Amino acid sequence: MTIEEYLKSLEPFVDNAYGRQIRQQFQSIDGKSELAMLQSPSRDEFEQLTRAVAIMTPAERNSAETLTDEQISRLAEDAMADKAILAIFINGYAINKQKLKNK
């Protein structure tokens, strides 16, 4: 699965009503629930991720699961995306890729 395919797999769940309910239930004291965005991203989160994936170089796309914190930080800054959201997305992709590999 490519990083683009992984991003596309999240799209049907953008702003999902059930996902919003779960996110509200498990949000932190400051109202955030970033980990839940792997299952049900908000429209804004999805757009941030889309921008970040769009500006990745071919090499970054082909090895997205190995990006360093510095690379993720730079990508987030260049894409005007939240660094934590992009890091969670990249880590989710890495986990998903490993699961597929182990099947």
C-alpha positions as CSV (number, residue, x, y, z in Angstrom):
1,M,0.0,0.0,0.0
2,T,1.4,3.4,-0.9
3,I,1.1,6.5,1.2
4,E,-1.4,7.9,-1.3
5,E,-3.6,4.7,-1.0
6,Y,-3.4,4.9,2.7
7,L,-4.6,8.6,2.7
8,K,-7.4,7.7,0.2
9,S,-8.5,4.9,2.6
10,L,-9.3,7.5,5.2
11,E,-11.4,9.7,3.0
12,P,-14.7,7.9,3.4
13,F,-14.4,8.5,7.2
14,V,-13.8,12.2,7.0
15,D,-16.2,14.0,9.4
16,N,-18.0,10.8,10.1
17,A,-20.7,11.3,12.7
18,Y,-19.9,8.2,14.7
19,G,-16.2,9.1,14.5
20,R,-16.9,12.6,15.9
21,Q,-18.9,11.0,18.8
22,I,-16.0,8.7,19.7
23,R,-13.5,11.5,19.4
24,Q,-15.5,13.7,21.8
25,Q,-15.7,10.8,24.3
26,F,-11.9,10.3,24.3
27,Q,-10.7,13.9,23.8
28,S,-8.0,15.2,26.1
29,I,-8.5,18.1,28.5
30,D,-7.6,20.6,25.8
31,G,-10.2,19.1,23.5
32,K,-7.9,17.2,21.2
33,S,-8.1,13.6,20.1
34,E,-5.4,13.3,17.5
35,L,-5.0,9.5,17.8
36,A,-8.6,9.1,16.7
37,M,-7.9,10.9,13.5
38,L,-6.4,7.7,12.1
39,Q,-9.9,6.3,12.0
40,S,-12.0,9.4,11.5
41,P,-10.2,12.6,10.5
42,S,-11.9,15.9,10.4
43,R,-12.1,17.7,7.1
44,D,-9.4,20.1,8.1
45,E,-7.1,17.3,9.3
46,F,-7.6,15.4,6.0
47,E,-6.9,18.5,4.0
48,Q,-3.6,19.0,5.9
49,L,-2.6,15.5,5.3
50,T,-3.5,15.8,1.6
51,R,-1.3,18.9,1.3
52,A,1.6,17.1,3.0
53,V,1.4,14.0,0.8
54,A,1.1,16.2,-2.3
55,I,4.4,17.9,-1.6
56,M,6.4,14.8,-0.7
57,T,9.2,14.0,-3.1
58,P,9.0,10.6,-4.9
59,A,11.7,9.3,-2.5
60,E,9.7,10.4,0.5
61,R,6.6,8.8,-0.8
62,N,8.4,5.5,-1.5
63,S,9.9,5.4,2.0
64,A,7.3,7.4,4.1
65,E,7.5,4.9,6.9
66,T,11.1,5.7,7.5
67,L,10.8,9.5,7.6
68,T,12.6,11.1,10.5
69,D,11.0,13.6,12.9
70,E,13.0,16.3,11.2
71,Q,11.7,15.4,7.8
72,I,8.1,15.2,9.1
73,S,8.5,18.5,10.8
74,R,9.8,20.1,7.6
75,L,7.0,18.6,5.6
76,A,4.4,19.8,8.0
77,E,5.8,23.3,8.0
78,D,6.0,23.4,4.2
79,A,2.4,22.0,3.9
80,M,1.1,24.3,6.6
81,A,0.0,21.2,8.5
82,D,0.0,20.3,12.2
83,K,3.2,18.5,13.0
84,A,1.5,16.1,15.4
85,I,-1.2,15.2,13.0
86,L,1.3,14.5,10.2
87,A,3.5,12.4,12.6
88,I,0.5,10.4,13.7
89,F,-0.5,9.8,10.1
90,I,3.0,8.7,9.1
91,N,3.2,6.4,12.1
92,G,-0.2,4.9,11.3
93,Y,0.9,4.3,7.7
94,A,4.1,2.6,9.0
95,I,2.0,0.3,11.3
96,N,-0.4,-0.5,8.5
97,K,2.4,-1.3,6.1
98,Q,4.0,-3.6,8.7
99,K,0.7,-5.4,9.3
100,L,0.2,-6.0,5.6
101,K,3.8,-7.2,5.3
102,N,3.3,-9.7,8.2
103,K,0.1,-11.3,6.7
